Amino acid sequence: MKTSKIAIINGPNINMLGIREPEHYGNVQWKTIEQNLTETFDTELLFYQSNHMGNIVDYIQSQYLKIDGIIINPASFSTIGYPILDAIKAINVPFVEVHISNIFSRGGWHSESVFLQDAVGVIVGFKNNVYSLAVQAILSYLNIKK
């Protein structure tokens, strides 16, 4: 029985995992990560990726009253993603921010995020494992909140 519904939302270029800058993002393609998550967790996981901020906002708004939490990798929208953050706040669900690379060690614009102060947690730097760690974290958080 699947008890929680979690949306896993990815921003720009996550569809290019396994191809784009493997030294930062690893060699695993997104479809493999998605399949592993679905096989590992007994909860309903919804997957969404877009290279366009407005599409992400629309998707989040469409999930109002349908999901229990969000895992978001805003990617390069980390520094400018206020509309995405506002959409998450509007539907009032907890969220975990993830980044495949360690954004804090990379410096510059990579180390900034508008999501940090509102996320229930942030997981960075563990390559494709950030997603499974985030699912565990958000499910634990939701169980504590019950």
N, CA, C and O atoms as CSV, one atom per row, in Angstrom:
chain,resi,resn,atom,element,x,y,z
A,1,MET,N,N,0.840,-1.189,0.000
A,1,MET,CA,C,0.000,0.000,0.000
A,1,MET,C,C,0.879,1.244,0.000
A,1,MET,O,O,1.737,1.408,0.867
A,2,LYS,N,N,0.660,2.110,-0.970
A,2,LYS,CA,C,1.434,3.334,-1.078
A,2,LYS,C,C,0.743,4.410,-0.263
A,2,LYS,O,O,-0.427,4.721,-0.482
A,3,THR,N,N,1.477,4.970,0.673
A,3,THR,CA,C,0.852,5.882,1.620
A,3,THR,C,C,1.041,7.351,1.288
A,3,THR,O,O,0.157,8.159,1.571
A,4,SER,N,N,2.153,7.711,0.704
A,4,SER,CA,C,2.419,9.117,0.401
A,4,SER,C,C,2.646,9.287,-1.087
A,4,SER,O,O,3.073,8.363,-1.778
A,5,LYS,N,N,2.355,10.475,-1.562
A,5,LYS,CA,C,2.596,10.807,-2.959
A,5,LYS,C,C,3.604,11.950,-2.992
A,5,LYS,O,O,3.353,13.032,-2.461
A,6,ILE,N,N,4.745,11.694,-3.621
A,6,ILE,CA,C,5.841,12.650,-3.665
A,6,ILE,C,C,6.135,13.008,-5.120
A,6,ILE,O,O,6.301,12.128,-5.965
A,7,ALA,N,N,6.196,14.307,-5.402
A,7,ALA,CA,C,6.594,14.780,-6.727
A,7,ALA,C,C,8.093,15.045,-6.722
A,7,ALA,O,O,8.603,15.763,-5.862
A,8,ILE,N,N,8.783,14.465,-7.677
A,8,ILE,CA,C,10.210,14.718,-7.862
A,8,ILE,C,C,10.337,15.582,-9.107
A,8,ILE,O,O,10.059,15.142,-10.222
A,9,ILE,N,N,10.761,16.813,-8.893
A,9,ILE,CA,C,10.762,17.829,-9.945
A,9,ILE,C,C,12.194,18.245,-10.249
A,9,ILE,O,O,12.957,18.594,-9.348
A,10,ASN,N,N,12.547,18.205,-11.518
A,10,ASN,CA,C,13.889,18.569,-11.959
A,10,ASN,C,C,13.855,19.752,-12.908
A,10,ASN,O,O,12.997,19.846,-13.785
A,11,GLY,N,N,14.803,20.647,-12.715
A,11,GLY,CA,C,14.948,21.814,-13.568
A,11,GLY,C,C,15.824,21.542,-14.782
A,11,GLY,O,O,15.981,20.397,-15.208
A,12,PRO,N,N,16.393,22.608,-15.332
A,12,PRO,CA,C,17.109,22.542,-16.601
A,12,PRO,C,C,18.256,21.538,-16.631
A,12,PRO,O,O,19.025,21.400,-15.679
A,13,ASN,N,N,18.338,20.856,-17.745
A,13,ASN,CA,C,19.442,19.980,-18.119
A,13,ASN,C,C,19.524,18.665,-17.353
A,13,ASN,O,O,20.426,17.868,-17.609
A,14,ILE,N,N,18.611,18.419,-16.426
A,14,ILE,CA,C,18.652,17.133,-15.728
A,14,ILE,C,C,18.322,16.002,-16.702
A,14,ILE,O,O,18.729,14.859,-16.490
A,15,ASN,N,N,17.597,16.314,-17.749
A,15,ASN,CA,C,17.332,15.332,-18.799
A,15,ASN,C,C,18.616,14.913,-19.526
A,15,ASN,O,O,18.612,13.929,-20.266
A,16,MET,N,N,19.706,15.649,-19.321
A,16,MET,CA,C,20.979,15.349,-19.982
A,16,MET,C,C,21.965,14.621,-19.058
A,16,MET,O,O,23.146,14.501,-19.383
A,17,LEU,N,N,21.484,14.139,-17.913
A,17,LEU,CA,C,22.371,13.398,-17.011
A,17,LEU,C,C,22.989,12.211,-17.740
A,17,LEU,O,O,22.349,11.571,-18.574
A,18,GLY,N,N,24.234,11.935,-17.411
A,18,GLY,CA,C,24.964,10.862,-18.064
A,18,GLY,C,C,25.724,11.339,-19.282
A,18,GLY,O,O,26.628,10.662,-19.769
A,19,ILE,N,N,25.350,12.512,-19.772
A,19,ILE,CA,C,25.990,13.098,-20.949
A,19,ILE,C,C,26.712,14.387,-20.563
A,19,ILE,O,O,27.857,14.616,-20.952
A,20,ARG,N,N,26.033,15.206,-19.807
A,20,ARG,CA,C,26.504,16.551,-19.465
A,20,ARG,C,C,27.461,16.523,-18.275
A,20,ARG,O,O,27.107,16.021,-17.208
A,21,GLU,N,N,28.637,17.046,-18.445
A,21,GLU,CA,C,29.632,17.223,-17.386
A,21,GLU,C,C,29.653,16.080,-16.368
A,21,GLU,O,O,29.333,16.289,-15.198
A,22,PRO,N,N,30.023,14.886,-16.800
A,22,PRO,CA,C,30.006,13.743,-15.882
A,22,PRO,C,C,30.918,13.919,-14.666
A,22,PRO,O,O,30.705,13.270,-13.642
A,23,GLU,N,N,31.915,14.772,-14.761
A,23,GLU,CA,C,32.787,15.009,-13.608
A,23,GLU,C,C,32.030,15.666,-12.455
A,23,GLU,O,O,32.422,15.529,-11.296
A,24,HIS,N,N,30.948,16.378,-12.770
A,24,HIS,CA,C,30.117,17.002,-11.734
A,24,HIS,C,C,28.846,16.207,-11.449
A,24,HIS,O,O,28.392,16.136,-10.307
A,25,TYR,N,N,28.277,15.612,-12.492
A,25,TYR,CA,C,26.941,15.036,-12.371
A,25,TYR,C,C,26.898,13.520,-12.509
A,25,TYR,O,O,25.825,12.927,-12.395
A,26,GLY,N,N,28.029,12.886,-12.751
A,26,GLY,CA,C,28.068,11.437,-12.860
A,26,GLY,C,C,27.698,10.933,-14.246
A,26,GLY,O,O,27.417,11.712,-15.156
A,27,ASN,N,N,27.706,9.619,-14.384
A,27,ASN,CA,C,27.469,8.972,-15.681
A,27,ASN,C,C,26.105,8.301,-15.791
A,27,ASN,O,O,25.799,7.691,-16.816
A,28,VAL,N,N,25.292,8.403,-14.763
A,28,VAL,CA,C,24.002,7.711,-14.744
A,28,VAL,C,C,22.937,8.584,-15.399
A,28,VAL,O,O,22.807,9.765,-15.077
A,29,GLN,N,N,22.183,8.001,-16.312
A,29,GLN,CA,C,21.111,8.741,-16.981
A,29,GLN,C,C,19.887,8.843,-16.077
A,29,GLN,O,O,19.674,8.009,-15.198
A,30,TRP,N,N,19.077,9.893,-16.314
A,30,TRP,CA,C,17.910,10.132,-15.469
A,30,TRP,C,C,16.952,8.948,-15.469
A,30,TRP,O,O,16.437,8.583,-14.412
A,31,LYS,N,N,16.699,8.341,-16.623
A,31,LYS,CA,C,15.723,7.244,-16.669
A,31,LYS,C,C,16.149,6.087,-15.764
A,31,LYS,O,O,15.295,5.384,-15.224
A,32,THR,N,N,17.446,5.883,-15.591
A,32,THR,CA,C,17.942,4.843,-14.686
A,32,THR,C,C,17.666,5.217,-13.236
A,32,THR,O,O,17.243,4.375,-12.444
A,33,ILE,N,N,17.904,6.476,-12.886
A,33,ILE,CA,C,17.617,6.953,-11.527
A,33,ILE,C,C,16.129,6.798,-11.226
A,33,ILE,O,O,15.747,6.305,-10.165
A,34,GLU,N,N,15.305,7.221,-12.164
A,34,GLU,CA,C,13.849,7.131,-11.997
A,34,GLU,C,C,13.409,5.683,-11.777
A,34,GLU,O,O,12.615,5.398,-10.880
A,35,GLN,N,N,13.923,4.786,-12.589
A,35,GLN,CA,C,13.572,3.368,-12.462
A,35,GLN,C,C,14.007,2.814,-11.105
A,35,GLN,O,O,13.247,2.095,-10.457
A,36,ASN,N,N,15.221,3.146,-10.676
A,36,ASN,CA,C,15.714,2.670,-9.376
A,36,ASN,C,C,14.852,3.179,-8.228
A,36,ASN,O,O,14.565,2.431,-7.294
A,37,LEU,N,N,14.441,4.431,-8.287
A,37,LEU,CA,C,13.594,4.992,-7.230
A,37,LEU,C,C,12.247,4.284,-7.173
A,37,LEU,O,O,11.758,3.948,-6.094
A,38,THR,N,N,11.656,4.060,-8.334
A,38,THR,CA,C,10.357,3.397,-8.405
A,38,THR,C,C,10.434,1.976,-7.849
A,38,THR,O,O,9.513,1.518,-7.173
A,39,GLU,N,N,11.529,1.287,-8.135
A,39,GLU,CA,C,11.701,-0.089,-7.657
A,39,GLU,C,C,12.041,-0.150,-6.166
A,39,GLU,O,O,11.744,-1.144,-5.503
A,40,THR,N,N,12.657,0.900,-5.643
A,40,THR,CA,C,13.146,0.887,-4.260
A,40,THR,C,C,12.091,1.286,-3.245
A,40,THR,O,O,12.037,0.722,-2.153
A,41,PHE,N,N,11.250,2.253,-3.593
A,41,PHE,CA,C,10.350,2.833,-2.596
A,41,PHE,C,C,8.903,2.428,-2.828
A,41,PHE,O,O,8.405,2.447,-3.954
A,42,ASP,N,N,8.244,2.065,-1.745
A,42,ASP,CA,C,6.837,1.696,-1.784
A,42,ASP,C,C,5.989,2.930,-1.482
A,42,ASP,O,O,5.241,2.977,-0.505
A,43,THR,N,N,6.130,3.900,-2.333
A,43,THR,CA,C,5.337,5.119,-2.248
A,43,THR,C,C,5.132,5.615,-3.669
A,43,THR,O,O,5.904,5.267,-4.562
A,44,GLU,N,N,4.128,6.404,-3.884
A,44,GLU,CA,C,3.870,6.897,-5.233
A,44,GLU,C,C,4.791,8.068,-5.529
A,44,GLU,O,O,4.770,9.086,-4.837
A,45,LEU,N,N,5.601,7.908,-6.571
A,45,LEU,CA,C,6.528,8.947,-6.991
A,45,LEU,C,C,6.100,9.472,-8.353
A,45,LEU,O,O,5.902,8.704,-9.295
A,46,LEU,N,N,5.963,10.776,-8.444
A,46,LEU,CA,C,5.633,11.437,-9.701
A,46,LEU,C,C,6.883,12.154,-10.184
A,46,LEU,O,O,7.536,12.847,-9.404
A,47,PHE,N,N,7.225,12.001,-11.447
A,47,PHE,CA,C,8.454,12.591,-11.974
A,47,PHE,C,C,8.122,13.661,-13.005
A,47,PHE,O,O,7.281,13.468,-13.882
A,48,TYR,N,N,8.806,14.794,-12.876
A,48,TYR,CA,C,8.599,15.886,-13.826
A,48,TYR,C,C,9.920,16.612,-14.036
A,48,TYR,O,O,10.656,16.862,-13.081
A,49,GLN,N,N,10.217,16.946,-15.275
A,49,GLN,CA,C,11.409,17.723,-15.615
A,49,GLN,C,C,11.048,18.731,-16.686
A,49,GLN,O,O,10.307,18.423,-17.620
A,50,SER,N,N,11.578,19.942,-16.547
A,50,SER,CA,C,11.415,20.944,-17.593
A,50,SER,C,C,12.609,21.883,-17.592
A,50,SER,O,O,13.214,22.158,-16.556
A,51,ASN,N,N,12.924,22.358,-18.770
A,51,ASN,CA,C,13.954,23.377,-18.935
A,51,ASN,C,C,13.361,24.777,-18.856
A,51,ASN,O,O,14.072,25.764,-19.043
A,52,HIS,N,N,12.058,24.871,-18.579
A,52,HIS,CA,C,11.347,26.155,-18.586
A,52,HIS,C,C,10.666,26.390,-17.243
A,52,HIS,O,O,9.868,25.570,-16.788
A,53,MET,N,N,10.986,27.510,-16.618
A,53,MET,CA,C,10.491,27.797,-15.277
A,53,MET,C,C,8.969,27.835,-15.209
A,53,MET,O,O,8.386,27.284,-14.275
A,54,GLY,N,N,8.325,28.461,-16.157
A,54,GLY,CA,C,6.864,28.550,-16.145
A,54,GLY,C,C,6.193,27.192,-16.178
A,54,GLY,O,O,5.156,26.994,-15.546
A,55,ASN,N,N,6.778,26.252,-16.913
A,55,ASN,CA,C,6.224,24.896,-16.957
A,55,ASN,C,C,6.310,24.219,-15.593
A,55,ASN,O,O,5.403,23.487,-15.197
A,56,ILE,N,N,7.399,24.464,-14.883
A,56,ILE,CA,C,7.550,23.893,-13.544
A,56,ILE,C,C,6.517,24.497,-12.602
A,56,ILE,O,O,5.904,23.783,-11.807
A,57,VAL,N,N,6.323,25.804,-12.689
A,57,VAL,CA,C,5.303,26.476,-11.870
A,57,VAL,C,C,3.929,25.882,-12.163
A,57,VAL,O,O,3.181,25.564,-11.239
A,58,ASP,N,N,3.596,25.733,-13.435
A,58,ASP,CA,C,2.297,25.161,-13.815
A,58,ASP,C,C,2.134,23.747,-13.261
A,58,ASP,O,O,1.064,23.393,-12.765
A,59,TYR,N,N,3.191,22.939,-13.343
A,59,TYR,CA,C,3.117,21.572,-12.836
A,59,TYR,C,C,2.870,21.568,-11.330
A,59,TYR,O,O,2.004,20.841,-10.844
A,60,ILE,N,N,3.618,22.368,-10.601
A,60,ILE,CA,C,3.446,22.419,-9.144
A,60,ILE,C,C,2.020,22.834,-8.799
A,60,ILE,O,O,1.385,22.220,-7.941
A,61,GLN,N,N,1.520,23.859,-9.453
A,61,GLN,CA,C,0.149,24.317,-9.184
A,61,GLN,C,C,-0.866,23.231,-9.505
A,61,GLN,O,O,-1.884,23.119,-8.822
A,62,SER,N,N,-0.606,22.433,-10.531
A,62,SER,CA,C,-1.541,21.359,-10.909
A,62,SER,C,C,-1.584,20.244,-9.865
A,62,SER,O,O,-2.503,19.425,-9.870
A,63,GLN,N,N,-0.603,20.209,-8.980
A,63,GLN,CA,C,-0.535,19.161,-7.960
A,63,GLN,C,C,-1.153,19.575,-6.628
A,63,GLN,O,O,-1.071,18.833,-5.649
A,64,TYR,N,N,-1.766,20.746,-6.586
A,64,TYR,CA,C,-2.402,21.230,-5.363
A,64,TYR,C,C,-3.408,20.198,-4.851
A,64,TYR,O,O,-4.270,19.741,-5.602
A,65,LEU,N,N,-3.296,19.841,-3.592
A,65,LEU,CA,C,-4.132,18.852,-2.897
A,65,LEU,C,C,-3.976,17.425,-3.434
A,65,LEU,O,O,-4.761,16.544,-3.084
A,66,LYS,N,N,-2.974,17.195,-4.274
A,66,LYS,CA,C,-2.754,15.862,-4.835
A,66,LYS,C,C,-1.487,15.196,-4.310
A,66,LYS,O,O,-1.358,13.974,-4.375
A,67,ILE,N,N,-0.547,15.991,-3.787
A,67,ILE,CA,C,0.727,15.432,-3.336
A,67,ILE,C,C,0.967,15.774,-1.873
A,67,ILE,O,O,0.377,16.702,-1.320
A,68,ASP,N,N,1.854,14.992,-1.266
A,68,ASP,CA,C,2.195,15.196,0.142
A,68,ASP,C,C,3.511,15.930,0.329
A,68,ASP,O,O,3.753,16.508,1.389
A,69,GLY,N,N,4.358,15.916,-0.680
A,69,GLY,CA,C,5.651,16.573,-0.579
A,69,GLY,C,C,6.329,16.653,-1.928
A,69,GLY,O,O,5.896,16.044,-2.907
A,70,ILE,N,N,7.416,17.426,-1.954
A,70,ILE,CA,C,8.168,17.646,-3.190
A,70,ILE,C,C,9.650,17.437,-2.912
A,70,ILE,O,O,10.170,17.830,-1.868
A,71,ILE,N,N,10.304,16.813,-3.866
A,71,ILE,CA,C,11.762,16.812,-3.937
A,71,ILE,C,C,12.087,17.607,-5.186
A,71,ILE,O,O,11.626,17.272,-6.277
A,72,ILE,N,N,12.879,18.659,-5.032
A,72,ILE,CA,C,13.171,19.505,-6.179
A,72,ILE,C,C,14.661,19.686,-6.378
A,72,ILE,O,O,15.402,20.010,-5.450
A,73,ASN,N,N,15.077,19.467,-7.612
A,73,ASN,CA,C,16.411,19.842,-8.047
A,73,ASN,C,C,16.201,21.020,-8.997
A,73,ASN,O,O,15.950,20.825,-10.186
A,74,PRO,N,N,16.303,22.238,-8.471
A,74,PRO,CA,C,16.041,23.393,-9.319
A,74,PRO,C,C,17.135,23.649,-10.346
A,74,PRO,O,O,16.960,24.463,-11.253
A,75,ALA,N,N,18.262,22.957,-10.208
A,75,ALA,CA,C,19.395,23.115,-11.123
A,75,ALA,C,C,19.746,24.601,-11.240
A,75,ALA,O,O,19.889,25.283,-10.226
A,76,SER,N,N,19.883,25.098,-12.453
A,76,SER,CA,C,20.307,26.498,-12.610
A,76,SER,C,C,19.223,27.503,-12.235
A,76,SER,O,O,19.476,28.708,-12.235
A,77,PHE,N,N,18.028,27.029,-11.917
A,77,PHE,CA,C,16.997,27.935,-11.389
A,77,PHE,C,C,17.191,28.212,-9.893
A,77,PHE,O,O,16.413,28.952,-9.292
A,78,SER,N,N,18.214,27.626,-9.304
A,78,SER,CA,C,18.460,27.809,-7.865
A,78,SER,C,C,18.558,29.272,-7.468
A,78,SER,O,O,18.073,29.666,-6.407
A,79,THR,N,N,19.179,30.069,-8.309
A,79,THR,CA,C,19.424,31.471,-7.951
A,79,THR,C,C,18.311,32.411,-8.387
A,79,THR,O,O,18.231,33.540,-7.905
A,80,ILE,N,N,17.456,31.958,-9.290
A,80,ILE,CA,C,16.420,32.849,-9.835
A,80,ILE,C,C,15.020,32.258,-9.735
A,80,ILE,O,O,14.078,32.798,-10.316
A,81,GLY,N,N,14.874,31.167,-9.013
A,81,GLY,CA,C,13.630,30.396,-9.026
A,81,GLY,C,C,12.540,30.874,-8.096
A,81,GLY,O,O,11.766,30.060,-7.592
A,82,TYR,N,N,12.455,32.172,-7.854
A,82,TYR,CA,C,11.407,32.682,-6.963
A,82,TYR,C,C,9.999,32.268,-7.383
A,82,TYR,O,O,9.195,31.934,-6.512
A,83,PRO,N,N,9.658,32.272,-8.676
A,83,PRO,CA,C,8.310,31.819,-9.046
A,83,PRO,C,C,8.057,30.351,-8.677
A,83,PRO,O,O,6.943,29.993,-8.294
A,84,ILE,N,N,9.075,29.514,-8.791
A,84,ILE,CA,C,8.937,28.106,-8.402
A,84,ILE,C,C,8.737,28.002,-6.898
A,84,ILE,O,O,7.862,27.275,-6.428
A,85,LEU,N,N,9.546,28.727,-6.153
A,85,LEU,CA,C,9.419,28.726,-4.694
A,85,LEU,C,C,8.043,29.221,-4.273
A,85,LEU,O,O,7.424,28.643,-3.379
A,86,ASP,N,N,7.561,30.277,-4.904
A,86,ASP,CA,C,6.225,30.795,-4.582
A,86,ASP,C,C,5.140,29.762,-4.871
A,86,ASP,O,O,4.170,29.655,-4.120
A,87,ALA,N,N,5.299,29.000,-5.956
A,87,ALA,CA,C,4.318,27.956,-6.283
A,87,ALA,C,C,4.320,26.862,-5.219
A,87,ALA,O,O,3.262,26.373,-4.823
A,88,ILE,N,N,5.506,26.479,-4.759
A,88,ILE,CA,C,5.588,25.467,-3.698
A,88,ILE,C,C,4.929,25.985,-2.428
A,88,ILE,O,O,4.166,25.270,-1.779
A,89,LYS,N,N,5.226,27.229,-2.080
A,89,LYS,CA,C,4.615,27.814,-0.882
A,89,LYS,C,C,3.094,27.896,-1.029
A,89,LYS,O,O,2.364,27.700,-0.057
A,90,ALA,N,N,2.622,28.181,-2.232
A,90,ALA,CA,C,1.183,28.326,-2.464
A,90,ALA,C,C,0.435,27.019,-2.225
A,90,ALA,O,O,-0.682,27.033,-1.707
A,91,ILE,N,N,1.039,25.885,-2.597
A,91,ILE,CA,C,0.334,24.612,-2.390
A,91,ILE,C,C,0.630,24.018,-1.013
A,91,ILE,O,O,0.058,22.996,-0.633
A,92,ASN,N,N,1.525,24.664,-0.275
A,92,ASN,CA,C,1.738,24.371,1.147
A,92,ASN,C,C,2.095,22.907,1.431
A,92,ASN,O,O,1.436,22.238,2.228
A,93,VAL,N,N,3.151,22.425,0.763
A,93,VAL,CA,C,3.675,21.091,1.054
A,93,VAL,C,C,5.159,21.214,1.405
A,93,VAL,O,O,5.839,22.115,0.914
A,94,PRO,N,N,5.661,20.320,2.247
A,94,PRO,CA,C,7.085,20.355,2.561
A,94,PRO,C,C,7.908,19.933,1.349
A,94,PRO,O,O,7.453,19.155,0.511
A,95,PHE,N,N,9.129,20.463,1.274
A,95,PHE,CA,C,9.988,20.067,0.167
A,95,PHE,C,C,11.435,19.936,0.611
A,95,PHE,O,O,11.893,20.587,1.550
A,96,VAL,N,N,12.138,19.059,-0.110
A,96,VAL,CA,C,13.568,18.858,0.068
A,96,VAL,C,C,14.239,19.312,-1.220
A,96,VAL,O,O,13.839,18.921,-2.316
A,97,GLU,N,N,15.259,20.137,-1.073
A,97,GLU,CA,C,16.051,20.584,-2.222
A,97,GLU,C,C,17.226,19.632,-2.392
A,97,GLU,O,O,17.887,19.277,-1.416
A,98,VAL,N,N,17.488,19.220,-3.624
A,98,VAL,CA,C,18.633,18.352,-3.909
A,98,VAL,C,C,19.473,18.937,-5.037
A,98,VAL,O,O,18.980,19.639,-5.920
A,99,HIS,N,N,20.748,18.621,-4.971
A,99,HIS,CA,C,21.679,18.935,-6.059
A,99,HIS,C,C,22.654,17.776,-6.171
A,99,HIS,O,O,23.205,17.317,-5.170
A,100,ILE,N,N,22.862,17.311,-7.378
A,100,ILE,CA,C,23.720,16.163,-7.631
A,100,ILE,C,C,25.168,16.476,-7.267
A,100,ILE,O,O,25.857,15.646,-6.674
A,101,SER,N,N,25.623,17.669,-7.621
A,101,SER,CA,C,26.977,18.091,-7.252
A,101,SER,C,C,26.917,18.850,-5.930
A,101,SER,O,O,25.844,19.254,-5.481
A,102,ASN,N,N,28.070,19.037,-5.321
A,102,ASN,CA,C,28.127,19.828,-4.094
A,102,ASN,C,C,28.184,21.299,-4.485
A,102,ASN,O,O,29.252,21.831,-4.789
A,103,ILE,N,N,27.031,21.944,-4.475
A,103,ILE,CA,C,26.952,23.336,-4.931
A,103,ILE,C,C,27.777,24.264,-4.051
A,103,ILE,O,O,28.214,25.320,-4.508
A,104,PHE,N,N,27.992,23.894,-2.818
A,104,PHE,CA,C,28.727,24.765,-1.898
A,104,PHE,C,C,30.227,24.724,-2.158
A,104,PHE,O,O,30.914,25.720,-1.932
A,105,SER,N,N,30.744,23.609,-2.622
A,105,SER,CA,C,32.171,23.523,-2.919
A,105,SER,C,C,32.497,24.081,-4.300
A,105,SER,O,O,33.654,24.393,-4.581
A,106,ARG,N,N,31.497,24.210,-5.161
A,106,ARG,CA,C,31.736,24.709,-6.515
A,106,ARG,C,C,31.894,26.218,-6.543
A,106,ARG,O,O,32.538,26.760,-7.442
A,107,GLY,N,N,31.311,26.901,-5.566
A,107,GLY,CA,C,31.473,28.349,-5.472
A,107,GLY,C,C,30.688,29.115,-6.520
A,107,GLY,O,O,29.946,28.532,-7.310
A,108,GLY,N,N,30.864,30.432,-6.516
A,108,GLY,CA,C,30.182,31.297,-7.470
A,108,GLY,C,C,28.678,31.159,-7.376
A,108,GLY,O,O,28.129,30.897,-6.306
A,109,TRP,N,N,28.022,31.338,-8.505
A,109,TRP,CA,C,26.559,31.271,-8.525
A,109,TRP,C,C,26.043,29.887,-8.161
A,109,TRP,O,O,24.910,29.748,-7.699
A,110,HIS,N,N,26.871,28.856,-8.367
A,110,HIS,CA,C,26.437,27.491,-8.042
A,110,HIS,C,C,26.090,27.330,-6.570
A,110,HIS,O,O,25.254,26.499,-6.216
A,111,SER,N,N,26.727,28.121,-5.707
A,111,SER,CA,C,26.565,27.917,-4.264
A,111,SER,C,C,25.411,28.709,-3.666
A,111,SER,O,O,25.229,28.712,-2.449
A,112,GLU,N,N,24.637,29.375,-4.501
A,112,GLU,CA,C,23.511,30.166,-4.008
A,112,GLU,C,C,22.195,29.475,-4.347
A,112,GLU,O,O,22.078,28.812,-5.378
A,113,SER,N,N,21.212,29.637,-3.471
A,113,SER,CA,C,19.890,29.073,-3.735
A,113,SER,C,C,18.826,29.867,-2.992
A,113,SER,O,O,18.965,30.165,-1.806
A,114,VAL,N,N,17.767,30.202,-3.708
A,114,VAL,CA,C,16.634,30.900,-3.089
A,114,VAL,C,C,15.740,29.926,-2.320
A,114,VAL,O,O,14.850,30.355,-1.586
A,115,PHE,N,N,15.965,28.634,-2.479
A,115,PHE,CA,C,15.118,27.611,-1.867
A,115,PHE,C,C,15.562,27.226,-0.459
A,115,PHE,O,O,14.762,26.713,0.324
A,116,LEU,N,N,16.816,27.465,-0.136
A,116,LEU,CA,C,17.416,26.963,1.108
A,116,LEU,C,C,16.626,27.302,2.358
A,116,LEU,O,O,16.390,26.431,3.196
A,117,GLN,N,N,16.218,28.545,2.496
A,117,GLN,CA,C,15.595,28.963,3.756
A,117,GLN,C,C,14.213,28.358,3.978
A,117,GLN,O,O,13.736,28.332,5.112
A,118,ASP,N,N,13.564,27.878,2.935
A,118,ASP,CA,C,12.215,27.329,3.076
A,118,ASP,C,C,12.154,25.808,2.996
A,118,ASP,O,O,11.133,25.214,3.343
A,119,ALA,N,N,13.221,25.177,2.549
A,119,ALA,CA,C,13.251,23.715,2.443
A,119,ALA,C,C,13.292,23.087,3.831
A,119,ALA,O,O,13.889,23.643,4.753
A,120,VAL,N,N,12.655,21.924,3.979
A,120,VAL,CA,C,12.780,21.203,5.249
A,120,VAL,C,C,14.154,20.551,5.350
A,120,VAL,O,O,14.586,20.171,6.439
A,121,GLY,N,N,14.834,20.423,4.228
A,121,GLY,CA,C,16.186,19.885,4.206
A,121,GLY,C,C,16.805,20.047,2.835
A,121,GLY,O,O,16.110,20.266,1.843
A,122,VAL,N,N,18.127,19.937,2.792
A,122,VAL,CA,C,18.883,20.073,1.550
A,122,VAL,C,C,19.899,18.936,1.497
A,122,VAL,O,O,20.607,18.678,2.470
A,123,ILE,N,N,19.961,18.262,0.354
A,123,ILE,CA,C,20.911,17.163,0.173
A,123,ILE,C,C,21.713,17.452,-1.092
A,123,ILE,O,O,21.148,17.585,-2.178
A,124,VAL,N,N,23.026,17.546,-0.944
A,124,VAL,CA,C,23.877,17.903,-2.083
A,124,VAL,C,C,25.107,17.004,-2.137
A,124,VAL,O,O,25.571,16.489,-1.120
A,125,GLY,N,N,25.620,16.830,-3.354
A,125,GLY,CA,C,26.949,16.278,-3.539
A,125,GLY,C,C,27.086,14.775,-3.602
A,125,GLY,O,O,28.202,14.276,-3.747
A,126,PHE,N,N,26.007,14.037,-3.500
A,126,PHE,CA,C,26.098,12.578,-3.501
A,126,PHE,C,C,25.698,11.980,-4.851
A,126,PHE,O,O,25.202,10.856,-4.925
A,127,LYS,N,N,25.924,12.753,-5.911
A,127,LYS,CA,C,25.587,12.334,-7.279
A,127,LYS,C,C,24.127,11.864,-7.331
A,127,LYS,O,O,23.255,12.488,-6.726
A,128,ASN,N,N,23.858,10.765,-8.052
A,128,ASN,CA,C,22.472,10.327,-8.226
A,128,ASN,C,C,21.838,9.829,-6.926
A,128,ASN,O,O,20.619,9.672,-6.860
A,129,ASN,N,N,22.637,9.579,-5.901
A,129,ASN,CA,C,22.094,9.117,-4.620
A,129,ASN,C,C,21.309,10.191,-3.882
A,129,ASN,O,O,20.587,9.878,-2.935
A,130,VAL,N,N,21.434,11.454,-4.295
A,130,VAL,CA,C,20.687,12.509,-3.593
A,130,VAL,C,C,19.187,12.252,-3.656
A,130,VAL,O,O,18.458,12.611,-2.730
A,131,TYR,N,N,18.724,11.641,-4.727
A,131,TYR,CA,C,17.285,11.416,-4.874
A,131,TYR,C,C,16.777,10.360,-3.889
A,131,TYR,O,O,15.747,10.562,-3.246
A,132,SER,N,N,17.481,9.248,-3.767
A,132,SER,CA,C,17.028,8.226,-2.817
A,132,SER,C,C,17.154,8.726,-1.382
A,132,SER,O,O,16.295,8.434,-0.550
A,133,LEU,N,N,18.209,9.472,-1.085
A,133,LEU,CA,C,18.340,10.064,0.249
A,133,LEU,C,C,17.193,11.031,0.524
A,133,LEU,O,O,16.669,11.084,1.636
A,134,ALA,N,N,16.809,11.790,-0.488
A,134,ALA,CA,C,15.718,12.763,-0.322
A,134,ALA,C,C,14.373,12.077,-0.135
A,134,ALA,O,O,13.551,12.539,0.657
A,135,VAL,N,N,14.133,10.980,-0.852
A,135,VAL,CA,C,12.872,10.251,-0.658
A,135,VAL,C,C,12.803,9.739,0.778
A,135,VAL,O,O,11.773,9.873,1.439
A,136,GLN,N,N,13.889,9.156,1.255
A,136,GLN,CA,C,13.915,8.693,2.649
A,136,GLN,C,C,13.650,9.846,3.613
A,136,GLN,O,O,12.889,9.705,4.570
A,137,ALA,N,N,14.282,10.980,3.352
A,137,ALA,CA,C,14.154,12.141,4.243
A,137,ALA,C,C,12.735,12.699,4.254
A,137,ALA,O,O,12.193,12.978,5.323
A,138,ILE,N,N,12.131,12.863,3.091
A,138,ILE,CA,C,10.787,13.467,3.050
A,138,ILE,C,C,9.762,12.500,3.642
A,138,ILE,O,O,8.827,12.935,4.314
A,139,LEU,N,N,9.923,11.198,3.404
A,139,LEU,CA,C,8.998,10.229,4.000
A,139,LEU,C,C,9.127,10.223,5.518
A,139,LEU,O,O,8.123,10.152,6.226
A,140,SER,N,N,10.335,10.297,6.012
A,140,SER,CA,C,10.550,10.378,7.456
A,140,SER,C,C,9.924,11.647,8.018
A,140,SER,O,O,9.267,11.610,9.058
A,141,TYR,N,N,10.123,12.753,7.342
A,141,TYR,CA,C,9.550,14.033,7.777
A,141,TYR,C,C,8.023,13.950,7.814
A,141,TYR,O,O,7.396,14.399,8.774
A,142,LEU,N,N,7.432,13.380,6.773
A,142,LEU,CA,C,5.970,13.265,6.720
A,142,LEU,C,C,5.442,12.356,7.827
A,142,LEU,O,O,4.384,12.626,8.395
A,143,ASN,N,N,6.163,11.288,8.139
A,143,ASN,CA,C,5.742,10.393,9.226
A,143,ASN,C,C,5.811,11.078,10.577
A,143,ASN,O,O,4.954,10.852,11.431
A,144,ILE,N,N,6.809,11.903,10.779
A,144,ILE,CA,C,6.932,12.654,12.033
A,144,ILE,C,C,5.792,13.654,12.170
A,144,ILE,O,O,5.290,13.880,13.271
A,145,LYS,N,N,5.382,14.254,11.052
A,145,LYS,CA,C,4.322,15.271,11.059
A,145,LYS,C,C,2.942,14.682,11.322
A,145,LYS,O,O,2.027,15.412,11.704
A,146,LYS,N,N,2.772,13.367,11.123
A,146,LYS,CA,C,1.451,12.738,11.287
A,146,LYS,C,C,0.994,12.769,12.720
A,146,LYS,O,O,-0.093,12.283,13.032
